[in-house]
Amino acid sequence: WIIPLTMNNSDTRREMSRESVRNALQKLSAMTTMPPEFGELLMEEYIEDSEDHQTLQNQFQEMMGDYIFVIPALQVAMFHRSHAPVYFYEFQHQSSFFKDVRPSYVRADHGDEVRFLFRNEQIQFTEEEELLSRKMIKYWANFARNGNPNGEGLPHWPMFDQEDQYMQLNTQPAVGRALKAHRLQFWTKTLPQKTQELMETKEKHT
């Protein structure tokens, strides 16, 4: 939800229309290396035929998160796991101290977990958040000491190996599998292939 604000799309904090999503994608294409052809393909994948403002907000937020954070992180993790043990996580908790600051549809933002690892006396945790913070600090300390986050009294955190298991960090930590598998396939294979086909079609008609 912050990313659109940097592109002067302040309306994304209130309501989004299909037109405003397209405008945001055009601006993103101009600001980054994203090919213009991605726009309609992303609309098809994430937005489909929805006209509902809340759905458009949610899907646009997911799209931006996937493009900038999730898919690149998964690609890096998959590359490194053939050379060393990798432990992957997704921080999912909607922090109580941000509930009056962020739009209601935002669950967790990039970097939210840092506040649970490096404590600030000005931030007041709920009882559940306090327990989550303690678990996370133990995980990180164990990993720093011996390259493995697991330890006594902690829910087991499996390696991110060929089974694609990862830790879902929330007030009730749980193991997930194949995070965003469909989206990963879309961004790394389907999207480049369809973009290439579109560009070849355009070249034939010019």
C-alpha positions as CSV (number, residue, x, y, z in Angstrom):
1,W,0.0,0.0,0.0
2,I,3.0,2.3,0.5
3,I,4.4,1.6,-3.0
4,P,1.5,3.3,-4.9
5,L,1.9,6.4,-2.7
6,T,5.5,6.8,-4.1
7,M,4.0,6.8,-7.6
8,N,1.5,9.6,-6.6
9,N,-1.4,7.1,-6.5
10,S,-2.8,8.3,-3.2
11,D,-6.3,7.1,-4.2
12,T,-5.1,3.5,-3.6
13,R,-5.5,4.2,0.1
14,R,-9.2,4.8,-0.4
15,E,-10.7,3.1,-3.4
16,M,-9.3,1.6,-6.6
17,S,-10.9,1.1,-10.0
18,R,-9.7,-0.9,-12.9
19,E,-8.5,2.3,-14.5
20,S,-6.5,3.4,-11.5
21,V,-4.8,-0.1,-11.4
22,R,-3.9,0.3,-15.1
23,N,-2.5,3.8,-14.5
24,A,-0.4,2.5,-11.6
25,L,1.0,-0.3,-13.7
26,Q,1.9,2.2,-16.5
27,K,3.7,4.4,-14.0
28,L,5.5,1.4,-12.5
29,S,6.6,0.4,-16.0
30,A,8.0,3.8,-16.6
31,M,9.9,3.8,-13.3
32,T,11.3,0.3,-13.5
33,T,12.5,-2.3,-16.0
34,M,9.1,-3.8,-16.2
35,P,8.1,-4.1,-19.9
36,P,4.9,-2.2,-20.8
37,E,3.5,-5.5,-22.1
38,F,3.3,-6.8,-18.6
39,G,0.3,-4.5,-17.7
40,E,-2.6,-6.4,-19.3
41,L,-1.1,-9.8,-18.4
42,L,-0.9,-8.7,-14.8
43,M,-4.5,-7.5,-15.0
44,E,-5.6,-10.9,-16.3
45,E,-3.7,-12.8,-13.6
46,Y,-4.5,-10.7,-10.5
47,I,-7.5,-8.6,-11.2
48,E,-9.4,-10.8,-13.7
49,D,-12.9,-9.3,-14.3
50,S,-13.4,-7.8,-10.8
51,E,-15.0,-4.4,-10.3
52,D,-15.2,-4.5,-6.5
53,H,-13.0,-1.7,-5.0
54,Q,-11.9,-3.8,-2.0
55,T,-10.9,-6.7,-4.1
56,L,-9.0,-4.4,-6.5
57,Q,-7.1,-3.0,-3.5
58,N,-6.3,-6.4,-2.1
59,Q,-5.2,-7.8,-5.4
60,F,-3.1,-4.8,-6.4
61,Q,-1.4,-5.0,-3.0
62,E,-0.7,-8.7,-3.5
63,M,0.6,-8.0,-7.0
64,M,3.1,-5.3,-5.8
65,G,4.2,-7.5,-2.9
66,D,4.9,-10.4,-5.2
67,Y,6.7,-8.4,-7.8
68,I,9.0,-6.5,-5.4
69,F,9.5,-8.9,-2.4
70,V,8.0,-12.4,-2.5
71,I,9.0,-13.7,-5.9
72,P,12.6,-12.3,-5.8
73,A,13.0,-13.8,-2.2
74,L,11.8,-17.2,-3.4
75,Q,14.1,-17.1,-6.4
76,V,17.2,-16.3,-4.2
77,A,16.2,-19.0,-1.6
78,M,15.8,-21.6,-4.4
79,F,19.2,-20.8,-5.8
80,H,21.1,-20.9,-2.5
81,R,19.4,-24.1,-1.1
82,S,21.6,-26.2,-3.5
83,H,24.7,-24.8,-1.8
84,A,23.7,-24.4,1.9
85,P,20.9,-24.9,4.4
86,V,18.1,-22.3,3.8
87,Y,15.3,-21.5,6.3
88,F,12.5,-19.5,4.7
89,Y,9.7,-17.6,6.5
90,E,6.7,-15.4,5.8
91,F,5.8,-12.9,8.6
92,Q,2.0,-12.9,8.7
93,H,1.0,-11.1,11.9
94,Q,-1.1,-8.0,11.7
95,S,0.6,-5.9,14.4
96,S,-1.7,-4.4,16.9
97,F,0.3,-1.1,17.1
98,F,-0.3,-0.4,13.5
99,K,-4.1,-1.0,13.4
100,D,-4.9,2.7,13.4
101,V,-2.2,3.7,11.0
102,R,-2.6,1.3,8.0
103,P,-5.6,0.5,5.8
104,S,-7.7,-2.4,7.2
105,Y,-6.8,-4.7,4.3
106,V,-3.1,-4.6,5.1
107,R,-2.0,-7.7,7.1
108,A,1.8,-7.4,7.4
109,D,4.2,-5.1,5.7
110,H,7.8,-5.7,4.6
111,G,10.1,-5.3,7.6
112,D,7.4,-5.6,10.3
113,E,9.3,-8.5,11.8
114,V,12.2,-6.3,12.7
115,R,10.2,-4.7,15.5
116,F,9.7,-8.1,17.1
117,L,13.4,-8.8,16.9
118,F,14.9,-5.5,18.0
119,R,12.6,-4.3,20.7
120,N,11.5,-0.7,21.2
121,E,10.2,0.4,24.6
122,Q,7.8,2.8,22.9
123,I,6.0,-0.1,21.2
124,Q,3.4,-1.9,23.4
125,F,2.9,-5.6,22.5
126,T,-0.1,-7.6,23.3
127,E,0.5,-10.8,25.4
128,E,0.4,-12.9,22.2
129,E,2.8,-10.5,20.4
130,E,5.2,-10.7,23.4
131,L,5.3,-14.5,23.1
132,L,5.8,-14.3,19.3
133,S,8.7,-11.8,19.8
134,R,10.4,-14.1,22.3
135,K,10.1,-17.1,19.9
136,M,11.5,-15.1,17.0
137,I,14.4,-13.8,19.0
138,K,15.3,-17.4,20.0
139,Y,15.0,-18.5,16.4
140,W,17.3,-15.7,15.1
141,A,19.8,-16.2,18.0
142,N,20.0,-20.0,17.3
143,F,20.5,-19.4,13.6
144,A,23.3,-16.8,14.3
145,R,25.0,-19.3,16.6
146,N,24.9,-22.5,14.6
147,G,23.1,-21.9,11.3
148,N,19.9,-23.6,12.5
149,P,17.0,-21.7,14.0
150,N,15.6,-24.7,15.9
151,G,15.9,-25.2,19.6
152,E,14.3,-26.5,22.8
153,G,10.7,-25.3,23.3
154,L,10.3,-23.9,19.8
155,P,8.0,-25.1,17.0
156,H,10.1,-27.0,14.5
157,W,11.3,-24.9,11.5
158,P,12.1,-27.2,8.6
159,M,14.7,-26.4,6.0
160,F,13.5,-24.9,2.7
161,D,14.5,-27.9,0.6
162,Q,12.9,-29.6,-2.4
163,E,9.6,-29.9,-0.4
164,D,9.5,-26.1,-0.2
165,Q,8.5,-26.0,3.5
166,Y,8.7,-22.7,5.3
167,M,7.7,-21.1,8.6
168,Q,4.6,-19.0,8.8
169,L,5.4,-16.5,11.6
170,N,2.3,-15.5,13.5
171,T,1.0,-15.7,17.0
172,Q,0.6,-19.4,16.3
173,P,3.6,-20.3,14.2
174,A,3.0,-23.0,11.6
175,V,4.8,-24.8,8.8
176,G,3.6,-24.0,5.3
177,R,4.5,-25.6,2.0
178,A,5.1,-24.2,-1.6
179,L,4.5,-20.5,-0.8
180,K,3.0,-18.8,-3.8
181,A,3.7,-21.8,-6.1
182,H,1.2,-20.6,-8.7
183,R,2.4,-17.0,-8.7
184,L,6.0,-18.1,-8.9
185,Q,5.2,-20.2,-12.0
186,F,3.4,-17.1,-13.4
187,W,6.2,-14.6,-12.8
188,T,9.1,-16.8,-13.8
189,K,7.7,-18.8,-16.7
190,T,4.2,-17.8,-17.9
191,L,4.6,-14.1,-17.9
192,P,8.0,-14.0,-19.8
193,Q,6.6,-16.5,-22.3
194,K,3.4,-14.6,-22.9
195,T,5.3,-11.3,-23.1
196,Q,7.6,-12.7,-25.7
197,E,4.6,-13.9,-27.7
198,L,3.0,-10.5,-27.6
199,M,6.1,-8.8,-28.7
200,E,6.6,-11.2,-31.6
201,T,3.0,-10.6,-32.7
202,K,3.5,-6.8,-32.6
203,E,6.6,-7.1,-34.7
204,K,4.7,-9.1,-37.3
205,H,2.2,-6.3,-37.7
206,T,4.8,-3.4,-37.9
